[in-house]
Amino acid sequence: MTIAHHIPGRIRVKYKLGVLAHLASFNQASVEQALQGIPALKQYKINNATSSILIEYDPSVVQPHLIEGLFSESEQEAEQACYAIAACLEL
């Protein structure tokens, strides 16, 4: 995935078609329940027509650079961002 646009509180990432096939293998109800448990996440929308996902989050809870880090091409940077966000959210 690559970042198409980002302002604090709102990020749009572009994905390749294979990502949807992978996501379809997950139980949607379980994913929805897990996402509802993340206090910084306000909402998300998947747009198949543009192959993008719009994510709205609370930038006062999670710093925008950490959100960007999740979508880094560097696996190590993405992992570090994930741990840092978990620490911010006390997960």
C-alpha atoms as one frame of an Amber mdcrd trajectory, in Angstrom:
protein
   0.000   0.000   0.000   1.116   3.534  -0.664  -0.007   6.823   0.830  -1.967
   8.872  -1.693  -2.841  11.766   0.605  -2.436  12.592   4.272  -3.499  15.452
   6.488  -3.596  15.056  10.264  -6.695  13.030  11.063  -7.242  11.667   7.572
  -5.121   9.418   5.364  -5.887   7.792   2.027  -3.849   4.777   0.984  -3.875
   3.077  -2.404  -3.796  -0.680  -2.602  -3.194  -3.305  -5.247  -6.061  -5.583
  -6.237  -4.546  -8.601  -4.500  -5.029  -6.889  -1.147  -8.813  -7.153  -1.436
  -8.619 -10.871  -2.070  -6.446 -11.222   1.037  -8.818  -9.077   3.134 -11.791
 -11.141   1.978 -10.284 -14.154   3.753 -10.833 -12.484   7.149 -14.074 -12.647
   9.122 -15.522  -9.170   8.570 -17.446  -9.138  11.868 -14.258  -9.932  13.797
 -12.343  -7.203  11.977 -15.126  -4.660  12.615 -15.191  -5.573  16.305 -11.418
  -5.223  16.603 -11.431  -1.857  14.828 -14.178  -0.529  17.109 -11.870  -1.202
  20.038  -9.273   1.282  18.748 -10.105   4.646  20.341  -8.115   6.702  17.833
  -9.910   5.233  14.811 -12.972   7.262  13.850 -13.961   5.493  10.633 -12.667
   3.970   7.436 -14.057   3.535   3.945 -12.919   1.147   1.246 -13.393   2.480
  -2.267 -13.037  -0.327  -4.803 -13.451   2.056  -7.754 -10.294   3.980  -6.792
  -8.494   1.062  -5.094  -8.090   3.110  -1.955  -8.907   3.110   1.735  -9.740
   6.333   3.548  -8.951   6.224   7.258 -10.046   8.931   9.676  -8.314   8.985
  13.050  -7.872  11.271  16.028  -4.497  13.038  15.657  -4.615  14.128  19.292
  -4.422  10.451  20.292  -1.994   9.125  17.655   0.659  11.307  16.053   0.285
  11.581  12.266   3.884  10.461  11.583   3.110   7.158  13.327   0.117   6.587
  11.053   2.357   7.242   8.041   4.879   4.806   9.458   2.319   1.999   9.313
   2.376   2.240   5.522   6.148   2.455   5.162   7.834   0.282   2.573  10.286
  -0.633   5.315   8.888  -3.555   7.273  10.990  -2.539  10.266   9.637   1.041
  10.233   6.049  -0.209   9.913   6.585  -2.581  12.836   8.065   0.188  14.985
   5.093   2.438  14.154   2.721  -0.352  15.124   4.400  -0.786  18.516   4.491
   2.983  19.093   0.765   3.298  18.310  -0.023   0.387  20.635   1.933   2.180
  23.381   0.014   5.438  22.738  -3.273   3.560  22.992  -2.054   1.492  25.953
  -2.954  -1.759  24.149
